[in-house]
Amino acid sequence: MKIGILSRDAKLYSTKRLVEAAEQRGHEVQTVDVLKCYMNITANQPSVHYKKQVLKFDAIIPRIGASVTAYGTAVLRQFEVGGVYSVNESIAISRSRDKLRAHQLLARKGVGMPITGYAHSADATDELIAFVGGAPLIVKLMESTHGQGIVLAETEKAAEGVINAFRGLNANFLVQEYIKESGGSDIRCFVVGERVVAAMMRTAKEGDFRSNLHRGGTASIVKLLPEERALALKAAKVMGLNVAGVDLIRSEQGPLVLEVNSSPGLQGIERVTRKDVADMIIEHIEKDCVKGINKTRGKG
C-alpha cells in the first residue's frame, strides 16, 4: 500500500514514527508538506500536485497543524474527492478544531464537559461568568493549542479583565468552569479505531494549572476507569475521528471531556506507556482502508 503523510516537518517525532511503522509493515511512504501542495479541481480528474508530480496514494495520514487547518483540510478534501482513504476525514478535523462547534456537538450527544459559556456582546459578561459558577474560571481562546491562550481567572474582577482584553483583540473565546478537584491534572486517552490503545495522566508543573507537556507538565501511566474509557470512545465517535487524543479530567461529577485532538502527538504517549502507537495506527489503516475507500467514493 502507498501511504501519504501530510506533515509540515518530516523530522517531527510523530511523523518519523509513522514512517518507520509503515515501512516496517512493508508499505511505501511519502511525507508531503501540505502547504506546498496545489490542486487541480476538475470534475473528471481531480488531483493533488507536489513538486511537479501528481500524488497518488491509497491512504492518507493527516498531521495537519492548527495554524494550517483551512488549507490543510482543503488539500485533504481534494484527496477524498479522488477516492483516497484518510484515517481522519477533513470534516472530522474541521469539527474538532472549531472549539465552539466541538463543544456544541459533544453537548448534543450528551458527552459530559465542564460548563461552558460563549457570548459576543460585552453586555453579557456578568451572565457569562455566572453561567459557569463564577470565579475561579477558565478563559480559553478558540484557536489555543499546547496550553497557549488559556487563562485561569481567580476572581470575577480578573475574569472581567481577561474577557475585555480578549474582546479588545477581536479574539474568539470560551469561558469555562474550573474543576478545582482535578488538581491541575488531566488524562490523555489515545483512541485508534474503536479502542483506547494507550492513556497517560498529565500533571501541571508547580504554579501552573495547564497540564500540557509543552508547558512543562509531567506524565505518568494511568489505569482508566470503565466510564473514562467509554467517554473517550464516545467523544472521538461524535467528532468522527478514527485517531484522536481525548483529554479528560476527573471531577466530583465523574469524568469530563476537555478537548478532542485530531492530530495527537505520539512522543509523550509512546515514551510514558512504552506502547507502539504508531504501529497500531498503521494496522488500523490496513484493516479499514478498503472500507474507507468504498465510503469515500460514494460521497461525490
N, C-alpha and C positions, 0 to 999 in steps of 0.2 A: 504494500500500500504506500502511496506517496502522500506525505503529511506536510502541510504548511503551518508554520508558527508565525503569527502576526505579532512581532515584538519590536520595539524601538531599539533595543540593545541586545545583541546576541551574547554579550558577556554576562548578562544578569544571571544570577544563580538559578532562578526558576526556569528561564529559557534553556540554559545549558543542561539542566537535569532532564527536561522534557526531550531534548535532542538525544541525550545519552540513552534514555529509557526506550525511545522509539527505535534507535539504531540497534540496541541490544535485542530487540524483538524482531529485527530483520526488516524494518521499514526504511524507506528513503525519506529524508527530512530536509526541508529548506526553511531557514529563518528569513523573514521578509520584514523590512521596515515599512509599516503601514502608511506612513506619511509620504513615502517615495513611490507608492503605487498610484497608478492612474487607470481610469476606466473607460471602456468603450460601451456606451449604453445604447444598445440596439435590440430590436425585437428578435432577430434571427440568431445573432451570435454575440450575446453579452459576454464580456471578457474583462479580466483584470490584467494589467501590464506592469512590469517591473524591470527596470534596466533593459529596456528594448526587447523583452521577451514576454510572451503570453504565459501566465501562470496557470498550470493545470495540476490540480490536487484532487485526491479522493476525499481528504478530510482536512479541516482547519482547526487549529487550536488558537483562539484569540487571546492574546495577552495585551489587551488594549488599556493603556493608562487613562486615568480620569481626565487628564488635560487634553486628550485627543479623542474623546468619546464620539463626537459628532462625525469627524472624518473617518475614524476607525470603524464605526458601525456602518457607515455608508459603503466602505470597501467590503466589509463582511456581507452586507446585503447583496452586493453585486455577485459575490461568490455563490450565495444562496440562490439567486435568480438563475445562475448557471447550473444548479443542481448539486453543488458541493455540500457535503455534510459538515456542519460546525458543531463542536461539542457543546458550545453555548451559542444560541442563536442571537442575532442582532437585537431583536425586540426584547429578549430577556435581559441583555446587558443594559439596554436603554432604560428599562423599568427599574433595575436595581440602582443605576447611577442617579436617577431622579429621586432624591430622598423623600420629597413630599409624596410623589406618586407611589413609591415603595411602601411608605407608611400607610397610605390610604388602602392599597391593595391588601396588605397584611391585616389591617383592621377589618376590612370587609370579610376576610376569611376567618376571622376570629383568632388570629395569632396574637398572643399576649405581648404587649410592649409597654414601656414606661408611658405615662400620659404625655401627649404631645400637642402643642398648640401652634397655630400659624395665623398670621394676620398681616395685612398690608398697611392699614391705617394706624397712625400714631395714637389716634383716639382710643384704640383698643388695647393699649399697652397694659393698663391695670387689669383688665379682664384676662388678658393673655397670661399674665403672671398668676392670677387667681386660678385659671384652668388647671395649672399643673401643681397646685397646692402651695403656691408661694415659694419664697426662698428657703434654703438654697435651691438653685435650679441650674439647668444647663442651657446655654445658648449655642446653637450649632449651625454653622454655615452649611448650606446645602451642597456646596462644592468641596467640603472638607475631606481630606484624606490623611492617613497616618497620624491622626490626632491633631492636625493643624486646623485652626478655625473653629475650635471648640473651647468654650469658656465656662468656667464654674463661677456663677454669681452667688456669693454667700449671703447677701442681704437684698431686700427688694430695691433699695436705692441703687445698689451696684447693678442689679438686673436692668433697671430702667436706663442706667448709663450705657451699658453694653448694647442694649436693644436700640437706643437712639443713635449710638455710634455706628452700628451696622446699617441702620436706615439711612444715615447721612452718607454712607458709601454706596447706597443703592444695592446693598447686598441682600440676597435671599437667605433667610434663616428660619430655623425652627426653635421653639422654646420647649424644653423637655423636663419632666420630673427628674429630680436627683434621687437615686436609690442609695441612701446612706449605708444600708446594711451590706451592700456589695463590697464595701471596704476598698474601693479602688481596684477591684479585680473583675475580670470577665473571662469567659470561656470561648475559645475559638474552636468551632466544630468544622471539620473539613469533610464536606459532602461530595461523594463521587457516585453518580447514578442514584440508586435507592438505598445507599448505605452511608453512615458516618464512619469513615475509614480511619480517622485519627482525631484526637482532641487534646488541647492543652489549656491550662489556666495561665492567664497573663495578669501580672500584678504591677501596679504603678510604682515608680521609684518614690522614695520618701519625699513628701512635699508636693506631689503631683497627684491628680486624680485620673489621668489618662494612662491606660494600661498598655498602649501600643508599644511594641518592641522598638519601633523607630524613635520613640520618645524616651528610651532608656528603661523601659519596663523589663521585668524578668518573666520567665515562663517555666512551667513545670507540667509533668504529666498529671492528668486528672481523670478520675473514673466518672463517666457520665451516669446520671440517673435515667431511668427509662423515659420519664417525661421530658427530659432535656434532649435526649436523642430523637424522640418523636417530634418535638417542637422544631429542631433544626431541620429535619427532613421536610416537615410541612412548610417551613419558611422558604426553603430552596424550591420546593414544588410550586408554591404560589408565584414566585418570580419566574418560573420556567427554566431554571438553571440546572444543568446536569453536573456541573462542577461549581462549587460555591464554598466560601468561607462564611459561616453563620456565627455571628457574635452574640452570645447570651450573657445575661447576668442572673445571679441567684438573688431572689428577693423574698420577702415575707409572703408575697402572693404566689410564689413559685417562679419558675424560670421565665424570663422576659427577653425578647429579641431586641438587640440594639441596631443591628445592621446586617445586610446580606451582601457580601462582596463577590462580584463576578470574576475577578482575577486575583484570587488569594495567593499570596506568596508561599513558596514551598520551603524556604530556608529554615524558618523558625520551627514549623511543624515537623519537618523531617529530622532536624537536629534534636529536638526535645523528645519525640516519640520513637526515633530510630526506625520509622516505617518508610518504605519506598513508595511514597505517594505518587511520584511521577510515573512509576510503572503501573500503578493502579489506574491512573488516568488513561494511559495508552491501552491498557487491557479493556477498559470500558469502551473506548473508541472502536476497538476491534469488534466488540460484541454488538455495538449499537449502530455502526456505520451504515450497514445495508438498510436497516430500518429507517435511519435518518435520511438517507438519500431518497428513498421512496416517499417519505413525508415531505421533503423539501421540493421535489419535482412536482408534487401535487398542488403547490402553492401558486403560482402564477405571479 
